Amino acid sequence: MNSTTNPAEHKNNFDFLRIVAAYMVLYSHQSPLTGRVEWTVPQYQSLGGIGLLIFFSISGFLVAESWQRDPHILRFALRRMLRIWPGLAVAVTLTVCVLGPLMTTLPLGPYFADPATGHYFGILKFNDAGHLPRVFDSNPNHVVNGSLWTLPIEVRWYVILAILGLLQVLRWRVVLLLGTAVMAIHYFWIFDVQRVMAEAGKRGWKEELGLFFLAGACLHCFRAEWEKRWLVVATAIAVAATVLFSIGQRHAAFWLIIPFATLGFGVASWPGIRRTARFGDFSYGVYIYAFPVQQTIVALTSNALPFAVGLAVSALATLALAFLSWHVVERQALKLKPSRTAFAMPWLQLRAR
């Protein structure tokens, strides 16, 4: 959901992948927000869910790269927060102080006095707070911004990766790989997500998204090996995934396929595609604004628009807000990223040997 470098410096396809994944999430939400049945990959996942798995695969890869480039805990933490928090803070404030008063059926006094209004700012501490008092009451779905639930999970994995870095696990690549494999065995076979999904319709999202994040981190750590033998590795993954599909382990099969396919395409540099972010990196803005924009359009039109029209209007309005978010907020915040000489205290620095 975020990038680690200035998009003007990118010579790869990651910006394209992120904006595509963000719009996959937008598209996926359009159906349930308008009272329609959401399309899913049979017995697996919605299109938006696949977009999330792409996001977390990229995030694990790029955040591991960021740590290894500068393994300094304070600078690492500041870079991560400057990428996520300023844009989120503006989006949440606008939602509570502008969108909420316009969309609530309550008078302004009771709206602002309601504990739920203040509680919504808990999102800025990466807590879950999905509702504002009497906002979107007439919509099929009353959640204000249903996309933000993944941000606490992503921040949690930033923390875990930093701990792994401090413990030198990112240098001991085999330990990282074995730990990831153990977690995968637990999730896919001991927890048995296939059975849980079939019986209860639930899944362990924190663990599943974490597995895709760790897969991205592993693929960064072993990048030199798989890039040299790309065809051999791709063939081995395809064979293993086919076997897993044949025995009904779709989740495990997709865990093998999605990170490798995502990052194999991401590290490539294709003309045109690699310049996706030449006007700005809009993927995060699309992600944090799409849901409330879609909800607002449903409310203002009494959910009367044809699906394609509502989708198009939502996509364009979200892109406009993402453009502003990048140029007015996110880009300015990233200028504050600490240099590699900032906070140069030996106890905070792990130097490569």
C-alpha positions as CSV (number, residue, x, y, z in Angstrom):
1,M,0.0,0.0,0.0
2,N,3.0,2.2,0.1
3,S,6.3,2.8,-1.7
4,T,9.7,3.2,-0.1
5,T,11.2,5.6,-2.7
6,N,10.3,8.6,-4.7
7,P,8.2,7.4,-7.6
8,A,10.2,9.6,-10.0
9,E,13.2,7.3,-9.3
10,H,11.3,4.0,-10.0
11,K,12.6,2.0,-12.9
12,N,10.3,-1.0,-12.3
13,N,6.6,-2.0,-12.6
14,F,5.6,-1.7,-8.9
15,D,3.7,1.6,-9.3
16,F,1.5,0.1,-12.0
17,L,0.9,-3.0,-9.8
18,R,-0.1,-0.9,-6.8
19,I,-2.6,1.3,-8.7
20,V,-4.1,-1.8,-10.3
21,A,-4.5,-3.5,-6.9
22,A,-6.0,-0.4,-5.4
23,Y,-8.7,-0.3,-8.1
24,M,-9.3,-4.0,-7.7
25,V,-10.3,-3.2,-4.1
26,L,-12.5,-0.3,-5.3
27,Y,-14.2,-2.5,-7.9
28,S,-14.7,-5.3,-5.4
29,H,-16.4,-3.0,-2.9
30,Q,-18.8,-1.5,-5.5
31,S,-21.1,-4.6,-5.4
32,P,-21.7,-4.9,-1.7
33,L,-21.9,-1.2,-1.2
34,T,-24.8,-1.1,-3.7
35,G,-26.5,-4.2,-2.4
36,R,-25.3,-6.6,-5.1
37,V,-23.5,-9.9,-4.7
38,E,-19.8,-9.6,-4.9
39,W,-17.9,-11.7,-7.5
40,T,-15.3,-14.0,-6.1
41,V,-12.9,-16.6,-7.4
42,P,-14.8,-19.8,-6.5
43,Q,-13.9,-21.2,-3.1
44,Y,-11.1,-18.7,-2.6
45,Q,-11.3,-14.9,-2.7
46,S,-12.8,-11.7,-4.0
47,L,-11.0,-9.6,-6.6
48,G,-10.4,-7.0,-3.9
49,G,-9.0,-9.6,-1.6
50,I,-6.6,-10.6,-4.3
51,G,-5.6,-6.9,-4.5
52,L,-4.8,-7.0,-0.8
53,L,-2.6,-10.0,-1.3
54,I,-0.8,-8.2,-4.0
55,F,-0.3,-5.2,-1.8
56,F,1.1,-7.2,1.1
57,S,3.4,-9.2,-1.2
58,I,4.8,-5.9,-2.6
59,S,5.0,-4.4,0.9
60,G,7.0,-7.3,2.3
61,F,9.4,-7.1,-0.6
62,L,10.0,-3.3,-0.5
63,V,10.0,-2.9,3.3
64,A,12.6,-5.7,3.6
65,E,14.6,-3.9,1.0
66,S,14.3,-0.6,2.9
67,W,15.5,-2.2,6.1
68,Q,18.5,-3.9,4.5
69,R,19.4,-0.7,2.8
70,D,19.4,1.2,6.1
71,P,19.0,-1.0,9.2
72,H,18.4,1.8,11.7
73,I,15.3,1.3,13.8
74,L,14.4,4.9,14.3
75,R,14.9,6.0,10.7
76,F,13.0,2.9,9.5
77,A,10.1,3.7,11.8
78,L,9.9,7.3,10.7
79,R,10.0,6.4,7.0
80,R,7.1,3.9,7.5
81,M,5.0,6.4,9.5
82,L,5.7,9.3,7.1
83,R,4.4,7.1,4.2
84,I,1.2,6.0,5.9
85,W,0.1,8.4,8.7
86,P,-0.1,11.9,7.2
87,G,-2.4,10.9,4.3
88,L,-4.5,8.8,6.7
89,A,-4.7,11.7,9.2
90,V,-6.0,14.1,6.6
91,A,-8.5,11.4,5.3
92,V,-9.8,10.6,8.7
93,T,-10.1,14.3,9.7
94,L,-12.0,15.2,6.5
95,T,-14.3,12.2,7.0
96,V,-15.2,13.1,10.6
97,C,-15.3,16.9,10.2
98,V,-16.7,17.4,6.6
99,L,-18.2,14.2,5.3
100,G,-19.8,13.1,8.5
101,P,-21.7,16.4,9.2
102,L,-22.9,16.4,5.5
103,M,-24.1,12.8,5.5
104,T,-25.4,12.3,9.1
105,T,-29.1,12.5,9.8
106,L,-28.3,13.9,13.2
107,P,-28.1,17.6,14.0
108,L,-24.4,18.8,14.3
109,G,-24.5,19.1,18.1
110,P,-25.5,15.5,18.8
111,Y,-23.3,14.3,16.0
112,F,-20.1,15.8,17.5
113,A,-21.2,14.9,21.0
114,D,-21.7,11.2,20.2
115,P,-18.8,9.1,21.5
116,A,-18.6,7.3,18.2
117,T,-17.4,10.5,16.5
118,G,-14.4,10.8,18.8
119,H,-13.8,7.1,18.7
120,Y,-13.5,7.2,14.9
121,F,-10.2,9.1,15.4
122,G,-8.9,5.9,17.0
123,I,-8.1,4.9,13.4
124,L,-5.1,7.2,13.7
125,K,-3.8,4.9,16.4
126,F,-4.4,2.0,14.1
127,N,-7.5,0.9,16.0
128,D,-10.7,-0.4,14.2
129,A,-13.5,2.2,14.1
130,G,-15.8,1.7,11.2
131,H,-18.9,3.8,12.0
132,L,-19.9,7.5,12.5
133,P,-23.3,8.3,14.2
134,R,-26.1,8.0,11.7
135,V,-23.9,8.4,8.7
136,F,-24.9,6.5,5.5
137,D,-28.0,5.2,7.4
138,S,-30.0,4.8,4.2
139,N,-27.2,2.9,2.3
140,P,-27.2,-0.9,2.0
141,N,-24.0,-0.8,4.1
142,H,-23.4,1.7,6.9
143,V,-19.6,1.3,7.3
144,V,-17.8,4.6,6.6
145,N,-14.5,3.3,5.4
146,G,-14.2,-0.4,5.2
147,S,-10.8,-0.4,3.6
148,L,-8.8,0.8,6.7
149,W,-9.0,-2.4,8.7
150,T,-5.8,-3.7,6.9
151,L,-3.6,-0.8,8.0
152,P,-3.2,-2.0,11.6
153,I,-2.2,-5.4,10.2
154,E,0.4,-3.8,7.9
155,V,1.9,-1.7,10.7
156,R,2.1,-4.9,12.8
157,W,4.1,-6.6,10.1
158,Y,6.4,-3.5,9.8
159,V,7.1,-4.0,13.5
160,I,7.7,-7.7,13.2
161,L,10.0,-7.2,10.2
162,A,12.0,-4.6,12.2
163,I,12.3,-7.1,15.1
164,L,13.5,-9.7,12.6
165,G,16.0,-7.2,11.3
166,L,17.3,-6.4,14.7
167,L,17.7,-10.1,15.5
168,Q,19.6,-10.5,12.2
169,V,17.1,-12.9,10.8
170,L,16.9,-11.0,7.5
171,R,20.6,-11.8,7.1
172,W,20.1,-15.5,8.1
173,R,17.9,-16.0,5.1
174,V,17.3,-19.7,5.7
175,V,16.0,-19.0,9.2
176,L,13.5,-16.5,7.7
177,L,12.5,-19.0,5.0
178,L,12.0,-21.9,7.5
179,G,10.0,-19.6,9.8
180,T,7.7,-18.6,7.0
181,A,7.3,-22.2,5.9
182,V,6.3,-23.2,9.5
183,M,3.8,-20.4,9.6
184,A,2.4,-21.5,6.3
185,I,2.1,-25.1,7.4
186,H,0.2,-24.0,10.5
187,Y,-2.2,-21.8,8.6
188,F,-2.9,-24.0,5.6
189,W,-2.9,-27.4,7.3
190,I,-3.2,-27.2,11.1
191,F,-5.6,-24.2,11.3
192,D,-6.8,-25.6,7.9
193,V,-8.2,-22.4,6.4
194,Q,-9.9,-24.5,3.6
195,R,-12.0,-26.3,6.2
196,V,-12.7,-23.2,8.3
197,M,-13.8,-21.3,5.2
198,A,-16.1,-24.1,4.2
199,E,-17.7,-24.6,7.6
200,A,-17.8,-21.1,9.0
201,G,-17.1,-18.7,6.1
202,K,-14.2,-17.2,8.1
203,R,-10.5,-16.9,7.7
204,G,-7.5,-15.8,9.7
205,W,-6.8,-12.6,7.9
206,K,-4.0,-11.4,10.1
207,E,-2.0,-14.6,9.6
208,E,-2.9,-14.8,5.9
209,L,-1.9,-11.3,5.0
210,G,1.2,-11.8,7.1
211,L,2.1,-14.8,5.1
212,F,2.0,-12.8,1.9
213,F,4.1,-10.1,3.6
214,L,6.7,-12.7,4.6
215,A,6.7,-14.2,1.2
216,G,7.5,-10.8,-0.2
217,A,10.3,-10.4,2.3
218,C,11.7,-13.9,1.5
219,L,11.6,-13.1,-2.2
220,H,13.6,-10.0,-1.6
221,C,16.2,-11.8,0.5
222,F,16.6,-14.5,-2.2
223,R,16.2,-12.2,-5.1
224,A,19.6,-12.8,-6.7
225,E,18.9,-16.6,-6.8
226,W,15.4,-16.5,-8.3
227,E,16.2,-13.8,-10.8
228,K,19.1,-15.8,-12.2
229,R,17.0,-18.9,-12.5
230,W,13.6,-17.4,-13.1
231,L,12.3,-20.0,-15.5
232,V,13.3,-22.9,-13.3
233,V,11.8,-21.3,-10.1
234,A,8.6,-20.4,-12.0
235,T,8.2,-23.9,-13.3
236,A,8.8,-25.4,-9.8
237,I,6.2,-23.1,-8.3
238,A,3.7,-23.9,-11.1
239,V,4.1,-27.6,-10.6
240,A,3.8,-27.3,-6.8
241,A,0.7,-25.1,-7.1
242,T,-0.9,-27.5,-9.5
243,V,-0.4,-30.3,-7.0
244,L,-1.9,-28.2,-4.3
245,F,-4.9,-27.3,-6.5
246,S,-5.4,-31.0,-7.3
247,I,-5.7,-31.9,-3.6
248,G,-8.1,-29.0,-2.9
249,Q,-5.5,-26.7,-1.2
250,R,-6.4,-23.5,-3.2
251,H,-5.2,-21.1,-0.5
252,A,-1.8,-22.7,-0.3
253,A,-1.6,-22.8,-4.1
254,F,-2.4,-19.1,-4.4
255,W,0.1,-18.3,-1.7
256,L,2.8,-19.8,-3.9
257,I,1.6,-18.1,-7.1
258,I,0.6,-14.6,-6.2
259,P,3.8,-13.3,-4.5
260,F,6.1,-14.8,-7.1
261,A,4.0,-13.6,-10.0
262,T,3.5,-10.2,-8.4
263,L,7.2,-9.6,-7.6
264,G,8.5,-11.2,-10.8
265,F,6.4,-8.7,-12.7
266,G,7.1,-5.9,-10.3
267,V,10.9,-6.0,-10.6
268,A,10.7,-5.9,-14.4
269,S,10.9,-2.6,-16.2
270,W,8.5,-2.4,-19.1
271,P,8.3,0.8,-21.2
272,G,5.2,2.8,-20.5
273,I,4.2,0.7,-17.5
274,R,7.3,1.7,-15.5
275,R,6.2,5.4,-15.9
276,T,2.8,4.8,-14.3
277,A,3.7,7.2,-11.4
278,R,5.1,10.0,-13.5
279,F,2.3,12.2,-12.3
280,G,2.4,10.9,-8.8
281,D,1.9,7.7,-6.7
282,F,-1.9,7.6,-6.3
283,S,-2.3,4.1,-5.1
284,Y,-2.5,4.9,-1.3
285,G,-4.8,7.8,-1.9
286,V,-7.1,5.5,-4.0
287,Y,-7.0,3.0,-1.2
288,I,-7.9,5.3,1.7
289,Y,-10.5,7.4,-0.1
290,A,-12.4,5.0,-2.4
291,F,-14.7,3.5,0.2
292,P,-16.2,6.7,1.6
293,V,-16.4,8.2,-2.0
294,Q,-18.4,5.1,-3.1
295,Q,-20.6,5.4,0.0
296,T,-21.2,9.1,-0.7
297,I,-22.2,8.5,-4.3
298,V,-24.6,5.7,-3.2
299,A,-26.2,8.1,-0.7
300,L,-26.5,11.1,-2.9
301,T,-28.0,9.1,-5.8
302,S,-30.2,7.0,-3.5
303,N,-28.4,4.0,-5.0
304,A,-30.2,4.6,-8.3
305,L,-27.2,4.6,-10.7
306,P,-26.5,1.6,-12.9
307,F,-23.5,-0.4,-11.7
308,A,-21.1,0.7,-14.4
309,V,-22.0,4.3,-14.1
310,G,-21.6,4.3,-10.3
311,L,-18.3,2.5,-10.6
312,A,-17.0,5.0,-13.2
313,V,-18.1,8.0,-11.1
314,S,-16.5,6.5,-8.0
315,A,-13.3,5.7,-9.8
316,L,-12.9,9.2,-11.2
317,A,-13.8,11.0,-8.0
318,T,-11.4,8.8,-6.0
319,L,-8.6,9.5,-8.5
320,A,-9.1,13.2,-8.1
321,L,-8.9,12.9,-4.3
322,A,-5.9,10.6,-4.6
323,F,-4.2,13.2,-6.8
324,L,-4.7,15.9,-4.2
325,S,-3.6,13.6,-1.4
326,W,-0.4,12.8,-3.1
327,H,0.6,16.3,-4.2
328,V,-0.7,18.2,-1.1
329,V,0.0,15.7,1.7
330,E,1.9,12.5,1.0
331,R,4.6,13.9,-1.2
332,Q,5.2,16.8,1.2
333,A,5.5,14.4,4.1
334,L,8.0,12.2,2.3
335,K,10.3,15.2,2.0
336,L,10.7,14.9,5.8
337,K,12.1,11.4,5.5
338,P,15.4,11.2,7.6
339,S,18.7,10.9,5.7
340,R,21.0,8.0,6.4
341,T,23.0,10.2,8.7
342,A,20.1,11.3,10.9
343,F,19.9,9.9,14.5
344,A,23.3,8.4,14.1
345,M,23.5,6.7,17.5
346,P,25.4,3.5,17.5
347,W,22.9,1.6,19.6
348,L,20.2,2.2,17.0
349,Q,22.4,1.2,14.1
350,L,23.0,-2.3,12.7
351,R,25.9,-2.1,10.3
352,A,26.4,-4.7,7.7
353,R,29.5,-6.8,8.2
